[in-house]
Amino acid sequence: MVHPFIRRVATLVVAAASCSALLSVVVVGQKQDHAVRKIVTRVEPVYPDLAKRMHVAGVVKVEAVVGANGVVKSTRVLGGNPVLIESATDAVRKWKFEAASAQSTEVLQLTFQVH
């Protein structure tokens, strides 16, 4: 006979595993006072395994300094769940923006959500 607690835990593990495929990452957009630089290459962040297991969702706000050539020079986290921050910043560092006449600072919001 299986203990009821073990049965509940097993059910939760199966449910969590089936729901992990429903997690996604959405880049909400850029927000700043100047004209928006077009994103040429966007690398989607990886949804961290810990966040999946904990059903963590939320927004990570990242400030990116983008060189005139469109390459991200640096990033700074403006807010977000600590479990999601590393994944968001790793992805943004790989993004490429359209070239411009000067360096710019872009504020990006990456939304991690459970479907």
C-alpha positions as CSV (number, residue, x, y, z in Angstrom):
1,M,0.0,0.0,0.0
2,V,1.3,3.4,-1.0
3,H,1.2,6.1,1.7
4,P,-1.2,9.0,0.7
5,F,1.6,11.6,1.1
6,I,3.9,9.8,-1.3
7,R,1.0,9.4,-3.8
8,R,0.4,13.2,-3.6
9,V,4.0,14.0,-4.1
10,A,4.3,11.7,-7.1
11,T,1.2,13.3,-8.6
12,L,2.7,16.8,-8.1
13,V,6.0,15.7,-9.7
14,V,4.2,14.3,-12.8
15,A,2.0,17.5,-13.0
16,A,5.1,19.7,-12.7
17,A,6.9,17.8,-15.4
18,S,4.0,18.0,-17.8
19,C,3.6,21.8,-17.1
20,S,7.3,22.5,-17.7
21,A,6.7,22.3,-21.4
22,L,4.2,25.2,-21.1
23,L,6.7,27.7,-19.8
24,S,7.9,30.4,-22.2
25,V,9.8,33.6,-22.3
26,V,8.4,36.7,-24.0
27,V,10.4,39.8,-24.7
28,V,7.8,42.6,-23.9
29,G,9.7,45.4,-25.4
30,Q,12.0,48.4,-25.1
31,K,11.1,51.5,-23.1
32,Q,13.0,54.7,-23.2
33,D,12.7,58.3,-24.0
34,H,14.6,58.2,-27.3
35,A,13.9,56.5,-30.6
36,V,14.0,52.7,-30.3
37,R,16.8,50.9,-32.0
38,K,15.6,47.9,-33.9
39,I,16.7,44.5,-32.7
40,V,18.4,42.7,-35.5
41,T,19.3,39.5,-33.7
42,R,17.4,38.4,-30.6
43,V,18.6,35.4,-28.6
44,E,15.8,34.0,-26.4
45,P,16.7,33.4,-22.8
46,V,16.7,29.9,-21.4
47,Y,14.0,29.3,-18.8
48,P,16.1,28.2,-15.8
49,D,15.3,24.7,-14.5
50,L,15.0,26.0,-10.9
51,A,12.4,28.6,-12.1
52,K,10.5,25.8,-13.9
53,R,10.5,23.6,-10.8
54,M,9.3,26.6,-8.6
55,H,6.8,27.9,-11.2
56,V,8.5,31.2,-11.1
57,A,7.3,33.8,-13.6
58,G,7.9,37.5,-13.9
59,V,9.6,40.4,-15.6
60,V,13.3,41.1,-15.7
61,K,14.2,44.7,-16.6
62,V,17.6,45.1,-18.2
63,E,19.5,48.2,-19.2
64,A,21.8,47.5,-22.2
65,V,24.5,49.9,-23.4
66,V,24.6,49.3,-27.2
67,G,27.6,50.5,-29.2
68,A,27.2,52.4,-32.5
69,N,27.9,49.1,-34.3
70,G,24.8,47.5,-32.6
71,V,26.8,45.2,-30.3
72,V,25.7,45.1,-26.6
73,K,28.7,46.5,-24.7
74,S,27.3,46.1,-21.1
75,T,24.1,45.2,-19.2
76,R,22.7,46.3,-15.9
77,V,19.8,44.7,-14.1
78,L,17.1,47.2,-13.1
79,G,14.8,44.6,-11.5
80,G,13.4,41.1,-11.5
81,N,13.3,37.8,-9.8
82,P,16.9,36.7,-8.9
83,V,16.2,33.2,-10.3
84,L,15.5,34.7,-13.8
85,I,18.2,37.5,-13.9
86,E,21.2,35.5,-15.1
87,S,19.3,33.9,-18.0
88,A,17.9,37.3,-19.1
89,T,21.2,39.1,-19.0
90,D,23.0,36.2,-20.7
91,A,20.5,36.4,-23.6
92,V,20.6,40.2,-23.9
93,R,24.4,40.3,-24.1
94,K,24.1,38.2,-27.3
95,W,21.6,40.5,-29.0
96,K,22.5,42.7,-32.0
97,F,20.8,46.0,-32.7
98,E,20.8,48.1,-35.9
99,A,23.8,50.3,-36.4
100,A,23.5,54.0,-35.3
101,S,25.6,57.1,-35.3
102,A,26.3,56.9,-31.6
103,Q,26.1,54.6,-28.6
104,S,22.7,54.3,-26.9
105,T,21.1,52.9,-23.8
106,E,18.2,50.6,-24.2
107,V,15.9,49.5,-21.4
108,L,14.4,46.0,-22.1
109,Q,11.8,44.0,-20.3
110,L,11.9,40.2,-20.7
111,T,8.8,38.5,-19.3
112,F,9.0,34.8,-18.2
113,Q,5.5,33.3,-18.0
114,V,3.9,30.0,-17.4
115,H,1.2,29.1,-19.9
